[in-house]
Amino acid sequence: MIDCTEAVRRMWAYLEHALEPKPTEEFEAHLEACQRCCGELEFSQRMREMVAERSATTDVPGHLRVRLEELVRGASVGPESKA
């Protein structure tokens, strides 16, 4: 089973449906056992939805959007927790 660090690395690709089947299966198996990463995934999904909703009605400069995505990704990477 993958650890939390690897799960976080795969999270954005998973949300974008860009993972191959085996990495997707490994990620989903990790989620079944790890409440922390489930919370990270839920937070990331909601953040993506909010950004998408706001960007549809508000012009957000490209450099700001990139920085926000970097901050969200950075917030998701932290000390490993036990699954």
Secondary structure, DSSP 8 states (H G I E B T S, - for coil): ---HHHHHHHHHHHHTT-S-HHHHHHHHHHHHH-HHHHHHHHHHHHHHHHHHHHHHHS---HHHHHHHHHHHHHHH--S----
